[in-house]
Amino acid sequence: MSAPTVVIAGAGQAGSQTAASLREMGFEGRVVLVGDEPHPPYQRPPLSKGHLTGAAARDNLWLHSPTFYEHHDIELLLSEQVSRIDRANTRVELAGGAILDYDHLVLAVGAHNRTLPIPGAELDGVVGLRNLVEADDIRDRLARARHLVVVGGGFIGLEVAATAVRLGLDVVVVEIADQLMARVLSRHMASFMLDAHRARGLRVELGTSVAALTGTAGRVSAVTTTDGREFPADMVLVGVGAVPNTQLAEDAGLRVDNGIVVDEYLATQDDRISAVGDCTSCPNRFADGHRVRLESVHNATAQPRFLASRLVGRPEPYDSVPWFWSDQADLKLQIAGLSGTQSSQVVLRGDPDSGRFSVFCFHDGVLRSVESLNRPGDHMAARKLLTIGDCLTPEQAGDTDFDLRAHVAAHSANDLAVVDLGARTRS
């Protein structure tokens, strides 16, 4: 019998991690990694920060060395993409015309940026940031620009805005919600971040949106908001969220609902097809079991490891604590867990005036998420606390003399003791 073949559609972080994890876990079959960009798989977080200033060397972007894929017998097909899935014959067609048979297909096709459905969106100078080519273009434009308008007050928009302020540009962020990062942050942390950005020279306009973009000779020159104001703009960065790339799955008859629908083992309804990363809609116990789609480096690296484990015969449900981070100038924001915006009680740990504090978000007395600013120790403890479960009270969270690390260690030891006792009882 010939060795099985795994074809991975998408060579971003999730696709690359899937290939690497398969080899790490001893998979001996054929692994084919198909990516539509000409570059080898690379890190995306630096694109909105160090890459724009030149502080991050280009060679440091690559997820693996140039020889990694050959050394691990991973076939890397660049400037190519899967254009059609033939489920009946377990094969895929590539845009270039080639056919690949698979024993298992992994969809790691990511997402694409939302665009603005308004007049002027097609003007030169209106850009988005999703890949290396776009980052290179933005870096070149920033060197020539004086006025930048960022549409959207999410992670990417604020990271680029903070970088541009440091480069000396006049920057305005236009956000339709009444707070920054409204989908992921509590009002307490969002309010602090707003004040901090404004203190660093960033102009932020909340509660309004962009009505139109105007230009001269085909190039953007100004942004008009729905409340009638106008801001000059040599460049407009659109950061209003992303849409999962689901067309390939839809055309193949796979279920789609704000992403490619998978179960807790990252499998679609076709037992020969799985999906990982930004494109997936997956049940999550930290969202009360509801299905969620997460866009994060953690999700793009953890899901592939769980999937690879299943494909080599060691299945475990995906049960990893969601966590995120965003570096905005000298503000290092880290988030563990979900539901910070829906909490019934928030507890501050540390002094916001110092610029180093955390917001612990509880719902019905149970810790749901922790937002940390320049307090990495709190963040690491939070990830472990959320993994353990209900073991921290609001009073303990707010007491800076309470040792979170020791508390985590004690509860981890208790859990191990219970597991050991159970094993002895069964033996």
Summary of the structure (lengths in Angstrom):
residues: 427
radius of gyration: 23.0
end to end distance: 38.7
largest distance: 79.6
contacts: 1442
relative contact order: 0.11
helix: 32%
strand: 30%
